[in-house]
Amino acid sequence: MNPNDIKILVVDDEPDIVEFLTYNLKKEGYNIYASNNGKEAIRMAQKINPQLILLDVMMPEMDGIETCEKLRENPLNLNTLIVFLTARAEDYSQIAGFEAGGDDYITKPIKPKVLVTRLKALLKRYGHRTEYSATSDTVLKFNDLVIDAEKHLVYMGEKEMMLPRKEFKLLQLLTSKPSRVFTRDEIFDRLWGADIFVGDRTIDVYIRKLREKIGEERIVTIKGVGYKFEA
């Protein structure tokens, strides 16, 4: 994707970090917008519709986790890439970020070249959203479970759910070939790409959230290999 066509929203309450990120990303040709708090970031995202949001975790009033949750509630932001920035590297913080709908996690401080490389890899995935066979007008039905890709909705009986983007993509992948086992490496590659660095527990988080919503028995763990969907 041409950097000149990319809008990135930087959200951090520390002016020095905003200046650092803005300077280095503008050098790469990206269009940069900035906010110093979560509430303003939500308003700005609705207005400018960025392809990517760099979101600090530790902010006053509304932290990054809550901000991400609020952003994902808006259908316009379902496909927006959200990358968390944090000085903390604890597993629980990363898991909370992924559960909220985040796509990646960057621990501060980070070198400019590393930052740019990570974001380029993410944006490459953004530009290739035909990741697997489900097309935009496909409706998949498995008894009481219905997956409407065009509307980005999942129905369980009469219950309607709008899943976070990564959860929806994972469900699409598993249901594209029922009973086929998808390895963990294959899931990582299809959803994040080989160049994206995410924790080993990331898939476990998404599988757990999906099971809570569509039923434990539908997604089967193949120990030491991966997961499969049982219709």
FISE-475643 format. One record per residue: residue number from 1; residue in three letters; chain; y, x, z of N, C-alpha, C in turn. Coordinates in steps of 0.02 Angstrom, whole numbers, plus 50000, padded with zeros to 5 digits. Example, Ala and Ser with C-alpha at 12.3 -4.5 7.8 and 13.67 -1.06 7.14 Angstrom:
BEGIN
SITE  pos  code  unit    n.v    n.u    n.w   ca.v   ca.u   ca.w    c.v    c.u    c.w
SITE    1   Ala     A  49716  50660  50390  49775  50615  50390  49835  50660  50390
SITE    2   Ser     A  49888  50642  50354  49947  50684  50357  50002  50645  50394
END
This chain:
BEGIN
SITE  pos  code  unit    n.v    n.u    n.w   ca.v   ca.u   ca.w    c.v    c.u    c.w
SITE    1   Met     A  49940  50042  50000  50000  50000  50000  50062  50044  50000
SITE    2   Asn     A  50112  50023  49963  50175  50060  49960  50213  50052  50026
SITE    3   Pro     A  50230  50109  50059  50266  50104  50123  50330  50063  50119
SITE    4   Asn     A  50362  50063  50061  50424  50025  50054  50414  49950  50060
SITE    5   Asp     A  50350  49928  50052  50334  49857  50057  50309  49838  50127
SITE    6   Ile     A  50305  49887  50171  50276  49875  50237  50331  49869  50290
SITE    7   Lys     A  50326  49815  50330  50372  49805  50386  50334  49817  50452
SITE    8   Ile     A  50361  49861  50493  50330  49877  50557  50379  49860  50613
SITE    9   Leu     A  50354  49822  50661  50395  49804  50720  50373  49848  50778
SITE   10   Val     A  50420  49886  50805  50407  49930  50863  50433  49896  50925
SITE   11   Val     A  50389  49889  50976  50407  49853  51037  50393  49898  51097
SITE   12   Asp     A  50447  49921  51129  50439  49965  51188  50504  49962  51228
SITE   13   Asp     A  50498  49962  51294  50557  49957  51336  50589  50025  51349
SITE   14   Glu     A  50559  50079  51323  50588  50146  51331  50624  50166  51267
SITE   15   Pro     A  50691  50172  51269  50730  50187  51209  50709  50252  51174
SITE   16   Asp     A  50689  50303  51213  50670  50367  51183  50607  50359  51140
SITE   17   Ile     A  50561  50318  51162  50499  50307  51124  50514  50267  51061
SITE   18   Val     A  50556  50216  51067  50576  50177  51008  50609  50222  50957
SITE   19   Glu     A  50654  50265  50980  50689  50311  50934  50640  50359  50901
SITE   20   Phe     A  50592  50385  50940  50542  50432  50914  50499  50399  50860
SITE   21   Leu     A  50475  50339  50875  50432  50304  50827  50471  50283  50765
SITE   22   Thr     A  50531  50258  50775  50572  50236  50719  50587  50293  50672
SITE   23   Tyr     A  50607  50350  50700  50624  50409  50659  50564  50432  50617
SITE   24   Asn     A  50506  50439  50649  50448  50466  50614  50419  50418  50563
SITE   25   Leu     A  50423  50354  50576  50396  50305  50529  50444  50292  50471
SITE   26   Lys     A  50509  50295  50485  50557  50288  50430  50551  50346  50381
SITE   27   Lys     A  50534  50406  50407  50525  50464  50363  50469  50452  50313
SITE   28   Glu     A  50421  50410  50332  50365  50395  50288  50381  50338  50239
SITE   29   Gly     A  50440  50309  50246  50461  50258  50200  50452  50186  50224
SITE   30   Tyr     A  50427  50177  50286  50416  50109  50312  50481  50076  50332
SITE   31   Asn     A  50482  50010  50329  50539  49972  50353  50527  49957  50428
SITE   32   Ile     A  50570  49982  50470  50559  49979  50542  50608  49932  50575
SITE   33   Tyr     A  50581  49890  50619  50620  49845  50661  50601  49861  50733
SITE   34   Ala     A  50647  49850  50779  50633  49869  50848  50653  49815  50898
SITE   35   Ser     A  50616  49813  50952  50630  49767  51007  50611  49802  51072
SITE   36   Asn     A  50647  49785  51127  50632  49817  51191  50597  49771  51240
SITE   37   Asn     A  50575  49711  51218  50539  49667  51264  50496  49618  51224
SITE   38   Gly     A  50446  49590  51257  50397  49547  51225  50425  49482  51198
SITE   39   Lys     A  50469  49450  51235  50497  49386  51214  50537  49393  51149
SITE   40   Glu     A  50578  49445  51146  50617  49456  51085  50570  49475  51027
SITE   41   Ala     A  50518  49512  51042  50470  49532  50990  50437  49472  50957
SITE   42   Ile     A  50421  49422  50997  50390  49361  50970  50437  49326  50923
SITE   43   Arg     A  50501  49322  50942  50551  49290  50898  50560  49330  50834
SITE   44   Met     A  50563  49396  50840  50573  49439  50782  50513  49435  50734
SITE   45   Ala     A  50453  49434  50762  50393  49431  50720  50393  49368  50678
SITE   46   Gln     A  50414  49313  50708  50417  49250  50671  50468  49253  50615
SITE   47   Lys     A  50521  49291  50627  50575  49294  50577  50559  49342  50520
SITE   48   Ile     A  50532  49402  50536  50524  49453  50485  50452  49457  50457
SITE   49   Asn     A  50404  49427  50493  50333  49428  50471  50309  49499  50455
SITE   50   Pro     A  50305  49542  50505  50285  49612  50492  50210  49617  50477
SITE   51   Gln     A  50192  49670  50440  50121  49683  50428  50089  49716  50489
SITE   52   Leu     A  50129  49752  50529  50102  49788  50586  50151  49788  50644
SITE   53   Ile     A  50125  49781  50704  50166  49783  50765  50139  49837  50811
SITE   54   Leu     A  50183  49884  50830  50167  49934  50880  50192  49908  50947
SITE   55   Leu     A  50146  49894  50993  50163  49856  51053  50146  49894  51117
SITE   56   Asp     A  50197  49910  51155  50186  49943  51220  50151  49895  51268
SITE   57   Val     A  50106  49922  51308  50070  49880  51357  50113  49866  51418
SITE   58   Met     A  50141  49918  51448  50177  49911  51511  50251  49897  51498
SITE   59   Met     A  50269  49833  51500  50339  49813  51493  50356  49762  51547
SITE   60   Pro     A  50419  49759  51569  50438  49709  51619  50439  49638  51590
SITE   61   Glu     A  50439  49589  51633  50441  49517  51615  50377  49495  51580
SITE   62   Met     A  50368  49515  51518  50308  49498  51480  50276  49563  51455
SITE   63   Asp     A  50217  49580  51481  50186  49642  51460  50155  49635  51390
SITE   64   Gly     A  50128  49691  51364  50103  49691  51296  50043  49646  51286
SITE   65   Ile     A  50000  49640  51337  49940  49598  51331  49961  49525  51321
SITE   66   Glu     A  50006  49501  51364  50029  49432  51358  50067  49421  51293
SITE   67   Thr     A  50107  49470  51273  50144  49465  51210  50096  49457  51152
SITE   68   Cys     A  50043  49497  51152  49993  49493  51098  49960  49425  51097
SITE   69   Glu     A  49942  49398  51155  49912  49332  51158  49958  49279  51128
SITE   70   Lys     A  50023  49284  51146  50071  49235  51120  50080  49243  51044
SITE   71   Leu     A  50080  49304  51020  50086  49316  50949  50027  49285  50911
SITE   72   Arg     A  49967  49293  50937  49907  49268  50903  49902  49192  50905
SITE   73   Glu     A  49940  49160  50948  49940  49087  50949  49974  49058  50888
SITE   74   Asn     A  50016  49098  50856  50051  49076  50795  50009  49094  50734
SITE   75   Pro     A  49988  49044  50694  49946  49059  50635  49976  49110  50588
SITE   76   Leu     A  50043  49117  50587  50075  49165  50543  50057  49237  50563
SITE   77   Asn     A  50037  49246  50626  50023  49314  50651  49949  49330  50654
SITE   78   Leu     A  49907  49286  50629  49835  49298  50635  49813  49360  50597
SITE   79   Asn     A  49845  49375  50542  49826  49434  50502  49870  49494  50514
SITE   80   Thr     A  49919  49488  50558  49962  49544  50575  49923  49596  50615
SITE   81   Leu     A  49928  49658  50596  49896  49711  50635  49936  49724  50698
SITE   82   Ile     A  49902  49726  50755  49935  49740  50819  49902  49801  50851
SITE   83   Val     A  49943  49852  50860  49919  49915  50889  49953  49926  50956
SITE   84   Phe     A  49913  49933  51008  49942  49943  51075  49960  50016  51087
SITE   85   Leu     A  50016  50026  51121  50038  50092  51144  50035  50093  51220
SITE   86   Thr     A  50005  50143  51248  50001  50147  51320  49993  50218  51344
SITE   87   Ala     A  50017  50231  51404  50007  50297  51435  49942  50296  51475
SITE   88   Arg     A  49910  50238  51479  49848  50232  51517  49788  50234  51470
SITE   89   Ala     A  49734  50263  51494  49674  50268  51452  49615  50233  51484
SITE   90   Glu     A  49627  50192  51536  49571  50159  51569  49537  50109  51524
SITE   91   Asp     A  49471  50105  51530  49431  50060  51489  49453  49987  51497
SITE   92   Tyr     A  49470  49968  51559  49486  49897  51570  49549  49878  51533
SITE   93   Ser     A  49596  49924  51526  49658  49910  51490  49643  49901  51415
SITE   94   Gln     A  49600  49943  51389  49583  49937  51318  49545  49873  51304
SITE   95   Ile     A  49500  49856  51348  49461  49794  51339  49508  49733  51341
SITE   96   Ala     A  49555  49733  51388  49603  49678  51392  49643  49673  51328
SITE   97   Gly     A  49661  49729  51299  49699  49729  51237  49660  49700  51179
SITE   98   Phe     A  49597  49719  51173  49556  49692  51119  49542  49618  51129
SITE   99   Glu     A  49532  49598  51192  49520  49527  51205  49582  49485  51187
SITE  100   Ala     A  49640  49515  51195  49702  49479  51179  49714  49473  51104
SITE  101   Gly     A  49676  49512  51064  49683  49508  50992  49710  49571  50959
SITE  102   Gly     A  49710  49627  50997  49734  49690  50969  49684  49720  50919
SITE  103   Asp     A  49711  49761  50874  49669  49792  50822  49653  49865  50838
SITE  104   Asp     A  49697  49899  50874  49685  49969  50889  49725  49988  50951
SITE  105   Tyr     A  49712  50047  50976  49742  50071  51038  49763  50143  51030
SITE  106   Ile     A  49826  50158  51045  49850  50227  51041  49877  50247  51109
SITE  107   Thr     A  49852  50303  51134  49873  50327  51200  49932  50375  51193
SITE  108   Lys     A  49985  50363  51229  50043  50407  51229  50032  50466  51276
SITE  109   Pro     A  50060  50525  51262  50100  50542  51203  50055  50554  51142
SITE  110   Ile     A  50083  50544  51083  50045  50554  51021  50087  50594  50972
SITE  111   Lys     A  50053  50639  50936  50088  50680  50887  50105  50637  50825
SITE  112   Pro     A  50164  50650  50795  50185  50610  50737  50134  50607  50682
SITE  113   Lys     A  50103  50663  50664  50055  50664  50609  49994  50621  50625
SITE  114   Val     A  49972  50623  50689  49915  50583  50709  49932  50509  50706
SITE  115   Leu     A  49992  50492  50729  50015  50423  50727  50016  50396  50656
SITE  116   Val     A  50046  50434  50611  50051  50412  50541  49982  50405  50510
SITE  117   Thr     A  49937  50451  50524  49869  50448  50497  49833  50385  50520
SITE  118   Arg     A  49840  50370  50585  49808  50310  50613  49835  50247  50580
SITE  119   Leu     A  49901  50243  50574  49931  50184  50546  49915  50176  50471
SITE  120   Lys     A  49912  50230  50435  49894  50226  50364  49824  50199  50356
SITE  121   Ala     A  49778  50221  50399  49709  50197  50396  49705  50123  50410
SITE  122   Leu     A  49743  50101  50460  49745  50029  50476  49775  49989  50419
SITE  123   Leu     A  49829  50012  50391  49862  49975  50337  49820  49973  50274
SITE  124   Lys     A  49779  50024  50265  49732  50024  50208  49684  49966  50215
SITE  125   Arg     A  49661  49954  50276  49616  49898  50288  49653  49831  50279
SITE  126   Tyr     A  49717  49831  50297  49758  49771  50289  49761  49751  50216
SITE  127   Gly     A  49764  49801  50172  49771  49788  50101  49706  49771  50066
SITE  128   His     A  49651  49773  50103  49585  49758  50073  49548  49708  50117
SITE  129   Arg     A  49574  49648  50119  49546  49597  50163  49484  49562  50136
SITE  130   Thr     A  49463  49578  50075  49401  49551  50049  49344  49595  50074
SITE  131   Glu     A  49333  49594  50140  49287  49641  50171  49214  49621  50163
SITE  132   Tyr     A  49203  49557  50157  49135  49535  50147  49133  49472  50106
SITE  133   Ser     A  49076  49444  50095  49066  49396  50042  49099  49329  50052
SITE  134   Ala     A  49117  49310  50113  49147  49244  50124  49214  49240  50087
SITE  135   Thr     A  49222  49192  50044  49284  49184  50006  49331  49136  50042
SITE  136   Ser     A  49393  49134  50018  49444  49096  50053  49431  49021  50054
SITE  137   Asp     A  49390  48996  50007  49378  48924  50006  49307  48906  50030
SITE  138   Thr     A  49274  48953  50064  49206  48941  50087  49206  48903  50153
SITE  139   Val     A  49163  48854  50157  49150  48819  50220  49076  48828  50235
SITE  140   Leu     A  49061  48860  50290  48992  48872  50311  48974  48822  50365
SITE  141   Lys     A  48914  48793  50361  48892  48744  50409  48823  48763  50438
SITE  142   Phe     A  48819  48764  50504  48757  48778  50539  48749  48725  50594
SITE  143   Asn     A  48719  48669  50576  48713  48613  50622  48781  48592  50647
SITE  144   Asp     A  48795  48600  50713  48859  48578  50740  48914  48631  50733
SITE  145   Leu     A  48897  48689  50706  48946  48743  50697  48970  48744  50625
SITE  146   Val     A  49036  48738  50616  49067  48739  50549  49121  48793  50548
SITE  147   Ile     A  49120  48835  50496  49169  48888  50489  49209  48876  50425
SITE  148   Asp     A  49273  48863  50433  49317  48849  50376  49362  48910  50366
SITE  149   Ala     A  49344  48952  50316  49381  49014  50305  49452  49001  50280
SITE  150   Glu     A  49461  48950  50239  49527  48936  50211  49577  48916  50265
SITE  151   Lys     A  49554  48876  50312  49598  48854  50367  49595  48900  50427
SITE  152   His     A  49550  48949  50425  49541  48996  50481  49524  48957  50545
SITE  153   Leu     A  49478  48909  50538  49459  48867  50594  49384  48866  50603
SITE  154   Val     A  49363  48857  50666  49293  48849  50683  49286  48784  50720
SITE  155   Tyr     A  49235  48746  50702  49222  48682  50735  49154  48685  50770
SITE  156   Met     A  49153  48664  50833  49092  48656  50871  49086  48582  50887
SITE  157   Gly     A  49048  48545  50846  49047  48473  50854  49116  48446  50838
SITE  158   Glu     A  49147  48412  50886  49214  48384  50875  49269  48432  50900
SITE  159   Lys     A  49249  48487  50929  49298  48535  50956  49322  48582  50902
SITE  160   Glu     A  49388  48589  50896  49418  48634  50846  49444  48696  50880
SITE  161   Met     A  49428  48755  50851  49450  48818  50880  49482  48862  50827
SITE  162   Met     A  49537  48895  50844  49567  48946  50802  49555  49013  50836
SITE  163   Leu     A  49507  49051  50812  49489  49114  50844  49538  49169  50826
SITE  164   Pro     A  49545  49218  50871  49583  49278  50852  49553  49309  50789
SITE  165   Arg     A  49594  49344  50751  49574  49367  50685  49509  49408  50685
SITE  166   Lys     A  49504  49457  50730  49444  49499  50731  49382  49460  50751
SITE  167   Glu     A  49389  49414  50798  49332  49372  50816  49309  49330  50756
SITE  168   Phe     A  49357  49303  50720  49341  49262  50662  49306  49304  50608
SITE  169   Lys     A  49332  49364  50596  49302  49407  50546  49231  49428  50566
SITE  170   Leu     A  49221  49441  50630  49154  49459  50653  49105  49400  50644
SITE  171   Leu     A  49129  49340  50660  49086  49281  50651  49071  49271  50577
SITE  172   Gln     A  49121  49280  50534  49110  49274  50462  49057  49324  50438
SITE  173   Leu     A  49062  49385  50463  49015  49437  50442  48944  49419  50463
SITE  174   Leu     A  48935  49400  50526  48867  49386  50551  48838  49324  50517
SITE  175   Thr     A  48879  49274  50503  48854  49213  50473  48847  49217  50397
SITE  176   Ser     A  48874  49271  50367  48868  49278  50295  48795  49287  50274
SITE  177   Lys     A  48754  49314  50319  48682  49323  50306  48644  49310  50371
SITE  178   Pro     A  48631  49246  50386  48595  49229  50447  48527  49265  50451
SITE  179   Ser     A  48511  49285  50512  48449  49320  50528  48448  49394  50506
SITE  180   Arg     A  48498  49415  50467  48502  49485  50448  48533  49524  50505
SITE  181   Val     A  48505  49581  50522  48532  49623  50576  48587  49668  50549
SITE  182   Phe     A  48646  49663  50578  48701  49707  50562  48705  49761  50616
SITE  183   Thr     A  48701  49824  50595  48704  49878  50643  48774  49884  50673
SITE  184   Arg     A  48779  49917  50730  48844  49927  50761  48890  49968  50715
SITE  185   Asp     A  48862  50020  50683  48902  50061  50638  48928  50019  50579
SITE  186   Glu     A  48885  49975  50554  48905  49933  50498  48961  49885  50518
SITE  187   Ile     A  48956  49857  50577  49008  49812  50602  49074  49849  50611
SITE  188   Phe     A  49071  49909  50640  49131  49949  50648  49164  49962  50580
SITE  189   Asp     A  49123  49981  50530  49149  49998  50465  49179  49937  50430
SITE  190   Arg     A  49146  49879  50436  49170  49819  50401  49234  49792  50433
SITE  191   Leu     A  49240  49797  50499  49298  49767  50533  49355  49815  50546
SITE  192   Trp     A  49338  49879  50556  49391  49927  50572  49399  49982  50521
SITE  193   Gly     A  49346  49998  50486  49348  50053  50439  49327  50118  50472
SITE  194   Ala     A  49300  50163  50433  49272  50225  50460  49326  50270  50490
SITE  195   Asp     A  49389  50260  50469  49442  50304  50493  49477  50279  50556
SITE  196   Ile     A  49456  50221  50581  49488  50192  50640  49448  50211  50702
SITE  197   Phe     A  49484  50232  50755  49451  50255  50815  49456  50201  50869
SITE  198   Val     A  49399  50170  50884  49397  50120  50937  49341  50137  50985
SITE  199   Gly     A  49347  50112  51046  49298  50128  51097  49229  50099  51084
SITE  200   Asp     A  49179  50129  51114  49110  50107  51104  49098  50036  51128
SITE  201   Arg     A  49138  50014  51176  49127  49948  51205  49164  49892  51166
SITE  202   Thr     A  49201  49911  51114  49241  49862  51078  49200  49805  51051
SITE  203   Ile     A  49145  49821  51016  49103  49769  50987  49075  49724  51041
SITE  204   Asp     A  49055  49754  51098  49028  49715  51153  49077  49662  51176
SITE  205   Val     A  49141  49681  51178  49193  49634  51199  49196  49574  51151
SITE  206   Tyr     A  49197  49589  51086  49202  49535  51037  49140  49491  51036
SITE  207   Ile     A  49082  49522  51043  49019  49483  51044  49019  49437  51105
SITE  208   Arg     A  49041  49462  51162  49042  49421  51223  49089  49362  51215
SITE  209   Lys     A  49149  49374  51186  49197  49320  51176  49170  49267  51128
SITE  210   Leu     A  49137  49289  51074  49108  49242  51027  49053  49199  51060
SITE  211   Arg     A  49011  49232  51099  48957  49195  51132  48984  49142  51180
SITE  212   Glu     A  49039  49158  51213  49070  49109  51258  49093  49047  51220
SITE  213   Lys     A  49110  49056  51156  49140  49001  51118  49090  48962  51076
SITE  214   Ile     A  49038  48997  51050  48991  48962  51005  48921  48957  51033
SITE  215   Gly     A  48909  48987  51093  48843  48982  51123  48807  49048  51126
SITE  216   Glu     A  48777  49063  51183  48742  49127  51193  48685  49137  51144
SITE  217   Glu     A  48650  49082  51128  48588  49088  51090  48600  49102  51015
SITE  218   Arg     A  48660  49092  50990  48672  49099  50918  48677  49172  50896
SITE  219   Ile     A  48700  49216  50940  48706  49287  50922  48655  49326  50962
SITE  220   Val     A  48609  49357  50927  48552  49392  50959  48563  49467  50957
SITE  221   Thr     A  48554  49499  51015  48559  49572  51019  48492  49604  51000
SITE  222   Ile     A  48494  49650  50954  48435  49690  50937  48447  49758  50970
SITE  223   Lys     A  48414  49770  51025  48428  49827  51068  48424  49893  51029
SITE  224   Gly     A  48476  49932  51035  48478  49997  51003  48495  49994  50929
SITE  225   Val     A  48505  49934  50901  48519  49928  50830  48585  49892  50817
SITE  226   Gly     A  48589  49827  50836  48649  49789  50823  48640  49716  50840
SITE  227   Tyr     A  48666  49672  50797  48667  49600  50812  48650  49559  50750
SITE  228   Lys     A  48625  49499  50762  48613  49452  50707  48630  49382  50729
SITE  229   Phe     A  48645  49339  50680  48661  49269  50692  48600  49227  50676
SITE  230   Glu     A  48583  49183  50723  48527  49136  50713  48555  49067  50701
SITE  231   Ala     A  48542  49039  50642  48569  48973  50624  48537  48919  50667
END
